[in-house]
Amino acid sequence: MPVNQQIRQVPGLYRKRVGDIVITAVNDGIVPLPPEVMVGMAPDGVRKTLTGRFRPAEPHVTVGAYLVEHGERRILIDTGSGV
């Protein structure tokens, strides 16, 4: 991406210029988690806490990746969700 080109934000992507490098955070969706993985809380407590904060009753994590652009080079950093 040329240095003088404007960065446009769109849903699911967040771009940030750092000098002549452009870093794009890519939202790749969510992965549901069983409530049992929440350390220090019983599954019913997890559900109660989430619904009390107007969140879905089942916990989930966001999966993402990063695209780093420098001149003509593009590097995708994606470690996966491990699921």
Backbone hydrogen bonds, N-H to C=O, Kabsch-Sander energy under -0.5 kcal/mol:
donor,donor_aa,acceptor,acceptor_aa,energy
5,Q,2,P,-1.6
8,R,6,Q,-0.5
10,V,13,L,-0.6
13,L,10,V,-1.9
14,Y,25,A,-1.9
16,K,23,I,-2.3
18,V,21,I,-3.2
21,I,18,V,-1.8
22,V,69,E,-2.4
23,I,16,K,-2.9
24,T,67,L,-2.9
25,A,14,Y,-2.9
25,A,23,I,-0.5
26,V,24,T,-0.5
26,V,65,A,-3.2
27,N,12,G,-3.2
27,N,25,A,-0.5
28,D,26,V,-0.7
28,D,63,V,-2.9
31,V,61,V,-2.4
33,L,59,P,-2.9
37,V,34,P,-2.1
38,M,35,P,-1.6
39,V,37,V,-0.8
41,M,38,M,-1.3
45,G,42,A,-0.5
46,V,42,A,-2.1
47,R,43,P,-2.2
48,K,44,D,-2.4
49,T,45,G,-2.5
50,L,46,V,-2.5
51,T,47,R,-2.6
52,G,48,K,-2.0
53,R,49,T,-0.7
53,R,50,L,-1.1
54,F,51,T,-1.6
55,R,50,L,-2.5
61,V,31,V,-2.1
63,V,29,G,-2.9
65,A,26,V,-1.8
66,Y,77,I,-2.5
67,L,24,T,-2.7
68,V,66,Y,-0.5
68,V,75,I,-3.1
69,E,22,V,-2.9
69,E,67,L,-0.5
70,H,73,R,-2.3
71,G,20,D,-0.6
73,R,70,H,-2.1
75,I,68,V,-2.6
77,I,66,Y,-3.7
77,I,75,I,-0.5
78,D,76,L,-0.7
